[in-house]
C-alpha cells in the first residue's frame, strides 16, 4: 500500500543519514489496535546492535529526524522496548482521493504479474448434463480470478477441458439410446447407473425427430455412438450458452478425446515406461507415483485394457507444460483434493516443476430455499441448473454470492435471501452502496450542484478531515492490497470482502454526515468528491467479480 511504501522510503533515508543501513527483518505493518497509529515498525530494535545504542535511543533519534521534516507525518510515538508508531496527517490520506480520481478504472491495477503467461483451466464439467450450481461456483471463481490476474499484470489464457472420452460418455450414450428406444415404444428400462434427467428425454426426442426410427435398424453399438455424439454436442452447446449468459468465456476448448485419438496418451505412457516410471502388475499398468511423494502408486491402464482418467490427465498436463506458460492453474472440485498429490507427482515424473502447477479447490454449494436444503443429483435429474438459478436470482446475485466465502469453504446459497432487497443480502448491500451514491449525484444535479472540471480539488480535499472521511480514504488506499492478495493467493474472495467493508463504511458515513445540505456548499462539493471516488472503487471491485455496478435500484 502507498502509505507503507512511502514510510519505508522515509525510514531508509533517515537510517542512511544516521550512517546506518536498514537490514532485513524490519517489519512495517498496521498495529493491531488503531489507537497506536497507522503503521508500526521494529526498525530501532533491529538497528540497535548496528548503532551500538539502546533501541529506545535509536527510536528517539529516528523520530527526531522524521517528524519535523515530513509534514505528512502527524505523530510518531516511541513505545515499549523501542517500537515506533506512526500516524499520518489528514493531508496524506486526502491525496489518495486524487489517485483514485486520476486513475479511474485503473485504480488498483498492478504490475506484479509482469506479463507472465498463465493458463487457467476451470469449469471443465463433464458434457453429460447441464451445468449445476456447483459448476457455477467454479465458473464465478475462475472468471473472477482471471479478471484479477489480468488486472494485476498477468497475461492470462483460459481453457475448458472437455471430458469427452471414457466411461461417463458411454453412460450418456446408453442413457439416451434407452430413451430413444422408449420413444418408439420399445420395452426397455434404464440401467441403475444411467442418467435420468428430463434433458436425456429431450435429447432422445431430438434424435428421433432428425433420424426417425433408423437407429433401430443398425447395430446397437453404432446407435449408441450416434446417441453419445449427439448428446455430447447438444450438452456442450448448452454449457457454452449458460457460461456466456453467466459472463464467462474460454479462449480454448480442449478435447480429451483428441488426446486419445492422436496418440498423445499412449506416447506419454510409453515415455513413462521408457523412464522406468511405469510398471505392469496383475495385468494392469501402474505409475510409480510413490517415488514422487504420493501415498500409493496409481493405475494408468486397467487389466481390461481401459485407460484411466489419470492417464489422460497426465498427457493433458504434459501438453499444458509444453505450451510455454509460466504458471498453470487448475480449478477443481474439492472432491478431487486427493488427486492433487498424484498430479504433482506426474509433473515431477515428466521432469517439470511441480510448483508451476497450482490447484485451487472449490467446495460444495448447499442450495437452500428459505433455509430448507435442496438435494441434488445429476444422475437422478434432481438438481438446480445454473441456468434456472440465474433466471431466478440474476447473474449479479449469483456471481457475487459465490465470492462471499473462500473457495475451499462450504457455501450456503439461499435462493430466497439473494432476492431480498435488504442489508442481509450481501449482493444488495454492496450494489446499493453504488446506486445510493449515483442517486446523491442525481439529486445534486437537480439542485444545481456539480463537480466542475475547473474546481480546485485540493481545496475541497482539505475539508475532508473528519474521522469518517479519513476511514473511507484509508480503506480505499487498501484496494490495491486486496487485488495483490487476491492475485498472489489465487483467491478473489479478497475483493468481495473488501467491497463489503467499503460498503459498510459508506452506509455508516451517511448516518453521521449530510452530503447534500452540508454546512456549506464547498463541504457538499468535497463530500461529493469523496463519494465519487468511493463509487469508482466499488465499480472497479465489482468489475473484477464480473458484477454490475447499478446506477439505481
N, C-alpha and C positions, 0 to 999 in steps of 0.2 A: 504494500500500500504506500501511497505517496508520503504520508507522514513518517513512516518507518524509514523509507529510503532517504528522505530529507534529513532526518535526525542522525542516521548512520553517517551520512556525509559530513555533517557538522561535528560529530564526535571524532571522526577520523582527522579532520582539520585541527581540532583543538588538541588532540593527543599528539599530533605532529609538532605543534608549537611548543609542547612540553618536552620535546626531544625523545619522544617515545613512539612506538608503533602499536596499532590496535591488533592484538593477536586473535587467533582462532578461539572459539569457545565463549565469545562475548555474546550474551543474549540481549535482545531488544524486542520487547513484546508488551502488549497491553497488560496492566496489572489486573489481578483477579477482582479487585474492588475498585470501582471507578473513582472513589474518593481520593485514591492515591495518584490520580492524574491520567494522562492519555497513554504514556509509554513509560516503561521502567527498564533500567539496564544494570547489569552487574559489572560494567566496564572497569570501575575503580577497583573492585575487588580482584579482578583478573590482572590489572596493571600494577597492583601494589608491589609485587616482587620485583618487577622490571624497574619501577620507580624508586624502590628502596624506601618506601614510606608506608605508613598505615593506610588501609583502604579509605577510611573516612577523610583523611587528609588529602588523598588523591581526589576523592569525590568533591571535596570543597574547592580544590583548585580547578577542576573541570567546570564546576558550577559557576565559578567566578569568570572564567574565560568565555563561557557560553551565554550567560544571562544578559549581560549588558549590550553585547554586540549583535544580538539577533532579536529584533522586536517581535517576530512571530512566536517566540517562546515567552509565555506569560509568567511561568513559575517553574523553578527547579528546587526540589527538596532532597536533602540527604537523609536517608532513612536506614535504620538498623545498623548492620555492620559495614555499610558503605554503598547501599543501593542508591541510585539516582532516579527520582520520579519527575517526569516532565509533563507540564500542561501547556498546550498551545493556546495562543491568543485567539479570540474570535476571528480576527483578520485572516489567520491561516485557514480556518475552516471555510470562511466565506469565499476563498479563492477556488475551492472545489466546485462551487457553483459555476464559475467561469469555464472550468474544464468540461463540465457536463454539457453546457450550452454550446460551447465551441465544437466539441467532438460529436455531439448529436448521436446519430445511430451507431457511431463507432466508439462511444464511451464504454469502456470496459474491455475493448478489444486488446489482445496481447500478441506478442511475437515469441512466446515461449516455444511454439512449435517449430519455428524457423524453417517452414516449408517441408518438414519431414513428411514422408509419404506413409499414410496409414490406410489399411484396409479394414473396414468394419463390416463384419458379416452378422446379420441379425434377421429376426423373424424365422426364416428358413423352415416354415411349417410344412409338414408332410402334405402333399396335394391329395389328401384323402377326405377332405371336408372343409367347410367354410371356416374362416378364422374365428376363434372364440376370444373371450375376454383375456385369457392368459396370453394369447398371441398379441393382443392389443397392448398389454403392458410392455412386452418385449419390443413392439414396434415403436411405442412412445419413447421408451428408454433409448433405443438405438438411434432414432432420428434426432432426439434431443442431444444425445452425446455427439453425433455428427455435427450438429449446429454449433455446439460448444467448442469442439476441436477446431473447426474451421475459424471460429471467432478468435481462438487462441493461437492461430497462425499455422495450423497443420494443413497439409494437402491430403484431403480425405476422399477415398473411393468407397462406395457402398456396394454390398453384394448380398444376394439371396441365393442360398444353396438349395436347389430343388432335389428333394429325396425321391427321385422317380425310378428307383430300382429296388429290388428286394421284396421281402415278404408282405409289407404293408400294401404295396401296389398290387400284388397278386390278390390279396384280400379285397381290395377295392374292385378289381375286375370281376372277381367271383360274385361279390355282393350285387353289383349292377347286372351281371348276367342272370342271376336268380330273379331279380325284379323284372328284367326284360322278359324272361320266360313266363312269369306270372301275368304280365300284361297280355299274353296270348293264351291265358287260361291253362297253362301247364301246371300240374300239381307238384310243385317243388317248394321246399322250405329253406329258409335262410339258416346256414350253419350257426352255431352258437357264437363263434368269434367274428362274425361278419359285421359290416357297418349297416345300421338300421335306420338312420335318419331319413326324413321325408325327402331330403335332397337326392338320395340314392334313387328313389322312385322317379323323381323329376328327370334325372339324367337318363334313366332307362326309358322313360317316355319319349325323350328327345331322340334316342337311338331308334326306337320303334317307329317314330314319325319319319325319320330320314332313311331307314333301311327296310322298313316294313318287317315282314317275318323272315327275311332271307337268312338271318343268322341262325335260325332254327335248322337250316339245311346244311350247315357247314360243320366240320369237326368242332367239338366243344372248346378245345384249346385255342383254336382260331377265333371263335366267337368271344371268348374271354379276353383275348388280346385286343379285339376291337373295342370291347366294353371298357377295358382298362385305359386304353389310349384316349378314347372319347371322354371318359370320366376325368382323367388327369387334366386334359386340356380345358375342359369346362371349369373344373375347380380352380386351376391356375388363373383362368380369366376372372373368376370371382375374387380370388385373392388379390390380383393386381387392381381390380376395381375398388375393393374395400380399402386397400392400402392407400390408393390415390385419394379417396374421399377422406381418409384419415391424415392427409397431408404427408404421406410417407412415400418416398420413391427410392428405387435402387438403380445404380449405374449398370450393374452386371447381374444377370440371372444365369447361374452356373449349374449345369445338369450333372447329377451323379451318374446317370446312365451313359452320358458321354465319356466319363472317366472309364467306365467298364468297357464300352464298345470300342474305344480307341486303344485299349490295351494298357492304359496307364496304371490301372490297379494291379494287373498281373506283373507289369515291369517293375513296379515298386516292391511287390512281394519278392520277386526274383532278386532284386538288389539286396534286400534284407537277408535272403538265403545265402547269397554270394558272400556277404559280410559275416556270415555265421551268427546272424541275429534272429533267425527263424529256424524252427526245427519241427520234425514230424513226430507225433506221439499218438498212439491209439487211433490211427487213421486220420487225425486232424493235423493242421499246420498251426504252430504256435509262434507268437512273437515273444522273444526273451526280454520282456519289459522290466522284470525284476532287476536286470543288470543296470537299469537307469533309475532305480528308486521306486518303481511301482511295487505294490504289495503282492502281486502274483502275475504270472505270465498270462497272455491274452490270446484267444483263438483268432486266427486270420481266415482260415478255411475249415469248415466243419467236416466231419467224416463223410457227410453226404455229398461233399464237393461244393456246397453252397458257401459263397463268400459272406463274411460278417460285415456289419456296418462299419466296424472298426477298420477293416481292411480298406474300404472305400475312403474312410476319413483320413487314413494315413496318406493315401495317394492324393487326396484333395489338399491336404496341408502341404505336401511336397510341392504341389502345383502353386499354392499360395506363396510359399517361400521363394519359388523360382522367379516370381514376378517383380522382385526388387523392392518390396516395401520395407520401410524401417520398423514398422510395428504392425502386428496382426492382432485384431481384436475380435474375439468370438463372444457373442451374447447368447447364452444357453439358459434353458430352464434349470431351476435349482435341483431337479431330479437327476441332472447329469453331473452333479458335483463329484461323484466317484470317477467320472470319465476324465477329469482334468489331469490327474497324475499320469494316466496311461498315454494321454495325448502329448503331454510334456516329455514323457519317455520316448515316444515316437519321434518327436522333434530332435531330441538328442541323438537317437539312433541314425537319423538322416544326416547327422553332422551339422545340425542347425543350432542356433542359440535359443534355448527353451524360453528364456526371459523375453525374447522378441514376440512371443505369443502370450497375450493376456486374455484371460477368460473372465467375463462378467456374468455372474449368476443372477437369475431373476426368479424370485419366489412366487408361489401360487397367489392367485387372486380369489378371495372368498366373496362371492356375489351375494349381496343381501337386498332384500326389498322390504323397507320398513322395519329393519332389524332382523328379519327372518332370512336364514340362509337358503340359497337356491342350489340344488345339487346339479352337477354337470357330468356328462359322459358323451364323448363324441361317438363311440360305437353304438350306444343306445339311442343317440339322436336327441338326448335331453340336455341341451346346453344353450347358453345365451350367445348368439353370434355377435361378433364385433359390430357388424352392420346394424343389427337390431338395437344394440345399446347406443350406438352413435345416433341412430334415428330418434331414439327416445330422449337422450340427455344432451346430445350435441357433441361435436368434435372437441371444442374448447374444454368442456367439463370433463370429458373422458381423459384427454391428454394430461390435463393438469392434475387430476386425481391420481393418475398413475405415478406422478412425480412427487407426491406428498410423503412418500416413505423411501428409504434407502432400498435399492433393488433387491437386496438379499433378505429383506424383511417381509413377512406376510402382510398382505394388504386387504383390508375390508372395503369393498366397493358397494356402497349402498345407493341403489338406483333412485330412491326417493330423496335422499339427502342432497345429491348433486343437482337436483332440480329445484331445490329450495332457494328462494331469494332471501337468504338470511346470513348473518355473520357466522353461523355454524358451518356454512358451506365454504370451504377454503377457496374454491374457484371463484365464487361470487365475491368473497371477501377481497381478493386481490383485484379482480376486474373492476369491481365497484370503486375501488380506490382511484383507478384511472378515469373511469366515467365521471366520478364526482369532481375531479379536477377540471375535466373538459366542461362540465356543467357550470362551474365557477367562472370559467373564461367566457362562456356564452353570456352569462348574466353580466359580467364585467363589460362586455361589448355593448350590451343593451343600455348600460349606464354611462356609456361614453368613455370607459376606461380601457386602455390598451397599452401594451408594451411597444412603444415606437422604436424603430431601429436607431434613432438618434438619442435615445435615452442614455444617461450616464449610469451605466450598470454598477460601476464601482461605488458610487454614492448610495445607490439603492442597497447594494450588498452590505454596506456598512451598518445598515439599520437592522440587519438580521442577527441580533445578539442575545435573544432570549434562550434559556436552556432548551426549549422545544425546537427552536431554529437550529441550534448547534447539534442537537441529537440527529436531526434529519440530515444535516450536512455531513456529520461524521459517518453515518451509516452509508450514505451514497458513496463516500470515499472507499468503502469496503466492497463495492460491487466488482471491481476488477479482481479482488481477492477471491470472491465467490467463483468467478469464471476460472481463475487459476486453480483453485481447489477442485472444481468440477472436472477440468481437463486432466489434471495430473492424477486424480484418483479414479478417473473414468466413471464419475458419479454425478450426473446432472441434477440430482435432488438438492445439491447445494444451492442451485439457482432458485428453486421453489421455496426453500427455507428462507433465503434472503428476501424474496419478494413478499412473503407473509410477514416478515419482521418489518419491512419498509411500509407495507400497507397498514400494519398495526400502529406504527408511529404516526402515519399520516392521519388516520382516523382519530387518534388521540390529540393531534395538533388542532383539529377542528373544534374539539371540546374545550380547548384552552384559549384559542385565538380566533378573532374575526379576521377574515380576509377582506371581503367587501364590507365597507363600513368600519374599517380600522380607524385609529386615532387621527390619521392624516392620509391624504391621497398618496403621498410618497411612500408611506408604510404599506398601503394597499398594493402599490406597484411592486414594492420589494417582495411582498409575500406572494404576489402573482409570479414573480421571477423564480422564487423558491419552488412554487408548485409546478411551474413549467419544467424545471429540472427534475423534480420527482417523477412527473409524468414520463419524461424521456427515459429515465432509468427503469421505470416499470415497463415501458414498451420494449426496451432492449432486452430485459429479462424474459418477458413473455414470449418475445420472438425466438429466443433460444429454446423455449419449450414448445414452439410451434403453436402457440395460443394467441388469439387476437386480443388487442387492447381496445375495447369498445369505446366509442365516443359518448354513448349514453346507454342506460339500462333501465 
